[in-house]
Amino acid sequence: QAPVAISIPIQPHLMGVVIGKSGSNILAARAVRDVVRVDIEDGVIKIQGRTPEAVAEAREYMDIASERVLINPEDIGLLIGQGGKTIQDIISKSGVAAIRTPHDSVTSGSGVVEVLGRRVNVERAKVLIEATLSYIHENREILEEEYHLSNKLQSMGVSDPAIPSMLRG
């Protein structure tokens, strides 16, 4: 069977993400069984393998996506979290290279975040962003309801030690 080869042009600003941290994506692609070569020349990745399946599998490591996700502008701070903890957790769990607010989004107040990384990881990050914001909103509503109930009880003169402290405000 004749060797299979493909060439993938890479946008210059994505080259670092395609290569991966310390060359991790290139090394992973080269480690795929039946892959003969993975090289980068003049902004083009060349993959050569013994089978189409091997080349396709190696190509997945080079399949980089940059997607913009629209969120409520008021949620950007919630998504970032205190000290950047929430966004760093999403980056870590999804494996994306970065989640950032594009400069044009900041100036327009549009609530757009850009997710950058391997396509499979970008999809993971989008799900985590949605789930995280949903979780924050659901808990916010519960905490606000507890606060209102606590105030209502206090206005009625109820100060029962059996009421959990978190409901006492």
C-alpha positions as CSV (number, residue, x, y, z in Angstrom):
1,Q,0.0,0.0,0.0
2,A,1.3,3.4,-1.0
3,P,2.1,6.0,1.7
4,V,-0.6,8.6,2.4
5,A,0.4,12.2,2.8
6,I,-1.6,15.4,3.5
7,S,-0.6,19.1,3.8
8,I,-2.4,21.4,6.1
9,P,-1.9,25.2,5.8
10,I,-1.8,26.9,9.2
11,Q,-2.6,30.5,9.9
12,P,0.5,32.1,11.4
13,H,-1.2,33.3,14.6
14,L,-2.3,29.7,15.3
15,M,1.0,28.0,14.8
16,G,2.0,28.0,18.5
17,V,-1.3,26.3,19.4
18,V,-1.0,23.8,16.6
19,I,2.5,22.8,17.8
20,G,1.3,22.6,21.4
21,K,3.0,23.3,24.7
22,S,6.6,22.0,24.4
23,G,5.6,20.5,21.0
24,S,3.0,18.2,22.6
25,N,0.6,18.1,19.6
26,I,3.5,17.4,17.1
27,L,4.9,14.7,19.4
28,A,1.5,13.1,19.9
29,A,0.9,13.1,16.1
30,R,4.3,11.5,15.5
31,A,3.5,8.8,18.1
32,V,0.4,7.6,16.2
33,R,0.9,4.1,14.9
34,D,1.8,3.9,11.2
35,V,2.6,7.7,11.0
36,V,6.0,8.0,9.2
37,R,6.5,11.8,9.4
38,V,5.1,15.0,10.8
39,D,6.9,18.2,9.7
40,I,6.3,21.9,9.6
41,E,7.6,23.8,6.6
42,D,6.7,27.4,5.7
43,G,3.4,27.4,7.7
44,V,2.3,24.1,6.3
45,I,2.1,20.9,8.3
46,K,2.9,17.7,6.4
47,I,1.8,14.4,7.7
48,Q,2.8,11.1,6.0
49,G,1.6,7.7,7.1
50,R,1.2,4.1,6.0
51,T,-2.6,4.2,6.2
52,P,-5.3,6.8,5.7
53,E,-6.5,6.1,9.2
54,A,-3.1,6.8,10.7
55,V,-2.9,10.1,8.9
56,A,-6.4,11.0,9.9
57,E,-5.7,10.3,13.5
58,A,-2.5,12.3,13.5
59,R,-4.4,15.2,11.8
60,E,-6.7,15.4,14.7
61,Y,-3.8,16.7,16.8
62,M,-3.4,19.5,14.4
63,D,-7.1,20.3,14.1
64,I,-7.1,23.7,15.9
65,A,-10.2,25.8,16.2
66,S,-10.8,29.3,17.3
67,E,-14.4,29.9,18.2
68,R,-16.3,32.8,19.6
69,V,-18.9,32.1,22.2
70,L,-21.6,34.7,22.9
71,I,-22.5,35.1,26.5
72,N,-24.3,37.8,28.5
73,P,-21.8,40.7,28.9
74,E,-22.7,40.8,32.6
75,D,-21.5,37.2,32.9
76,I,-17.9,37.8,31.9
77,G,-16.8,38.6,35.4
78,L,-18.6,35.5,36.7
79,L,-16.9,33.4,34.0
80,I,-13.5,34.7,34.9
81,G,-14.2,34.2,38.7
82,Q,-12.2,35.5,41.6
83,G,-8.6,35.7,40.7
84,G,-9.3,34.0,37.4
85,K,-10.0,30.7,39.2
86,T,-13.2,29.8,37.3
87,I,-11.8,30.4,33.8
88,Q,-8.5,28.6,34.7
89,D,-10.6,25.6,35.9
90,I,-12.4,25.5,32.6
91,I,-9.1,25.7,30.7
92,S,-7.6,23.0,32.8
93,K,-10.6,20.6,32.5
94,S,-11.2,21.1,28.8
95,G,-7.5,21.2,27.7
96,V,-7.9,24.3,25.5
97,A,-5.0,26.6,25.0
98,A,-6.8,29.7,26.0
99,I,-10.1,31.4,26.7
100,R,-10.0,35.1,26.2
101,T,-12.1,38.2,25.6
102,P,-11.2,39.6,22.2
103,H,-10.3,43.3,22.2
104,D,-13.2,44.2,20.0
105,S,-15.5,42.5,22.4
106,V,-14.2,44.5,25.3
107,T,-14.7,47.8,23.6
108,S,-18.2,46.9,22.3
109,G,-19.4,45.3,25.5
110,S,-20.8,42.4,23.5
111,G,-20.0,39.5,25.8
112,V,-18.0,37.4,23.5
113,V,-15.2,35.0,24.6
114,E,-12.8,33.3,22.2
115,V,-12.0,29.7,22.9
116,L,-8.8,28.5,21.3
117,G,-7.4,25.0,21.1
118,R,-7.8,21.5,19.6
119,R,-11.3,21.3,18.1
120,V,-12.4,18.5,20.5
121,N,-11.2,20.5,23.5
122,V,-12.9,23.7,22.2
123,E,-16.2,21.8,22.1
124,R,-15.5,20.6,25.7
125,A,-14.8,24.1,26.9
126,K,-18.0,25.5,25.3
127,V,-20.0,22.9,27.2
128,L,-18.2,23.7,30.4
129,I,-18.7,27.5,29.9
130,E,-22.5,26.9,29.5
131,A,-22.7,24.5,32.5
132,T,-20.6,26.8,34.7
133,L,-22.7,29.9,34.0
134,S,-25.9,27.9,34.4
135,Y,-24.7,26.6,37.7
136,I,-23.7,30.0,38.9
137,H,-27.1,31.5,37.9
138,E,-29.1,28.6,39.6
139,N,-27.1,29.0,42.8
140,R,-27.5,32.8,42.7
141,E,-31.3,32.4,42.6
142,I,-31.3,30.0,45.5
143,L,-29.1,32.2,47.6
144,E,-31.2,35.3,46.8
145,E,-34.3,33.3,47.7
146,E,-32.8,32.2,51.0
147,Y,-31.8,35.8,51.8
148,H,-35.4,37.1,51.1
149,L,-36.9,34.3,53.2
150,S,-34.5,35.1,56.0
151,N,-35.5,38.8,55.9
152,K,-39.1,37.9,55.8
153,L,-38.8,35.7,58.9
154,Q,-36.8,38.4,60.7
155,S,-39.5,41.0,59.9
156,M,-42.1,38.6,61.4
157,G,-40.0,38.4,64.6
158,V,-38.9,34.8,64.0
159,S,-35.5,34.2,65.3
160,D,-35.5,30.4,65.8
161,P,-32.1,28.7,66.4
162,A,-33.5,25.8,64.4
163,I,-33.3,27.9,61.3
164,P,-30.0,27.2,59.6
165,S,-27.4,30.1,60.0
166,M,-27.2,30.5,56.2
167,L,-30.9,31.4,56.2
168,R,-30.5,34.0,59.0
169,G,-28.6,36.4,56.7
